[in-house]
Amino acid sequence: MKKIKEITTRLEIAKKNINNNQKNDKSSNAASLGKALKISTELVAAVFVGSTIGFLLDNWFDTKPLLTICFFFIGVAAGILNVFKSAKKMHKKI
């Protein structure tokens, strides 16, 4: 009889642990999605800002494609740098 009670208790504990793990997985999925959206937004924003600055300077100096291309690549580099910094911060929090 003692063994049956032990097994029943262990099963209840295991069920509670499984339910807690499933709840944690759902919240971690939402957090991961938020982190991914943040990182992708940072990359796109940096490229957009760099390209816009290049386009405006091209119009001002009348050097049509040159500065747009240069600042596009500067924006890409800045975006990638921001992604690495954000990912490093997120990894340290874990």
C-alpha positions as CSV (number, residue, x, y, z in Angstrom):
1,M,0.0,0.0,0.0
2,K,2.9,2.3,0.8
3,K,4.4,1.9,-2.6
4,I,1.1,2.8,-4.4
5,K,0.9,6.0,-2.4
6,E,4.5,6.8,-3.2
7,I,3.9,6.2,-6.9
8,T,0.8,8.4,-6.8
9,T,2.6,11.2,-5.1
10,R,5.5,11.0,-7.6
11,L,3.0,11.1,-10.5
12,E,1.3,14.2,-9.1
13,I,4.6,15.9,-8.7
14,A,5.7,15.0,-12.2
15,K,2.4,16.3,-13.7
16,K,2.8,19.6,-11.9
17,N,6.4,19.9,-13.2
18,I,5.2,19.2,-16.8
19,N,2.4,21.8,-16.5
20,N,4.9,24.4,-15.1
21,N,7.4,23.7,-18.0
22,Q,4.6,24.1,-20.6
23,K,3.7,27.5,-19.1
24,N,7.3,28.6,-19.2
25,D,7.7,27.5,-22.8
26,K,4.8,29.7,-23.9
27,S,6.2,32.8,-22.2
28,S,9.7,32.2,-23.5
29,N,8.3,31.9,-27.1
30,A,6.7,35.3,-26.8
31,A,9.9,36.8,-25.4
32,S,11.9,35.2,-28.2
33,L,9.6,36.7,-30.8
34,G,9.9,40.1,-29.2
35,K,13.7,39.9,-29.2
36,A,13.7,38.8,-32.9
37,L,11.4,41.7,-33.9
38,K,13.6,44.1,-32.0
39,I,16.8,42.9,-33.7
40,S,15.3,42.9,-37.2
41,T,13.9,46.4,-36.6
42,E,17.3,47.7,-35.6
43,L,18.9,46.3,-38.7
44,V,16.2,47.7,-41.1
45,A,16.2,51.1,-39.4
46,A,20.0,51.5,-39.7
47,V,19.9,50.6,-43.4
48,F,17.0,53.0,-44.0
49,V,18.6,55.9,-42.1
50,G,21.9,55.4,-43.9
51,S,20.3,55.2,-47.3
52,T,18.2,58.3,-46.6
53,I,21.2,60.3,-45.5
54,G,23.1,59.3,-48.6
55,F,20.1,60.2,-50.8
56,L,19.8,63.6,-49.3
57,L,23.5,64.3,-49.6
58,D,23.4,63.1,-53.2
59,N,20.7,65.6,-54.0
60,W,22.5,68.4,-52.1
61,F,26.0,67.8,-53.7
62,D,24.6,66.5,-57.1
63,T,26.6,63.2,-57.0
64,K,23.6,61.0,-57.8
65,P,24.3,57.4,-57.0
66,L,27.7,57.7,-55.2
67,L,26.8,58.8,-51.7
68,T,23.6,56.8,-51.6
69,I,25.6,53.6,-52.2
70,C,28.3,54.6,-49.7
71,F,25.8,55.4,-47.0
72,F,23.8,52.3,-47.7
73,F,26.8,50.2,-46.9
74,I,27.6,52.3,-43.9
75,G,24.0,51.7,-42.7
76,V,24.3,48.0,-43.3
77,A,27.6,48.0,-41.2
78,A,25.9,50.0,-38.4
79,G,22.9,47.7,-38.4
80,I,25.0,44.6,-38.1
81,L,27.0,46.2,-35.3
82,N,23.8,47.0,-33.5
83,V,22.5,43.5,-34.0
84,F,25.7,42.1,-32.5
85,K,25.5,44.4,-29.5
86,S,21.9,43.6,-28.8
87,A,22.4,39.9,-29.2
88,K,25.4,40.1,-26.8
89,K,23.2,41.9,-24.2
90,M,20.4,39.4,-24.6
91,H,22.8,36.5,-24.2
92,K,24.3,38.0,-21.0
93,K,20.8,38.2,-19.4
94,I,20.3,34.5,-19.9
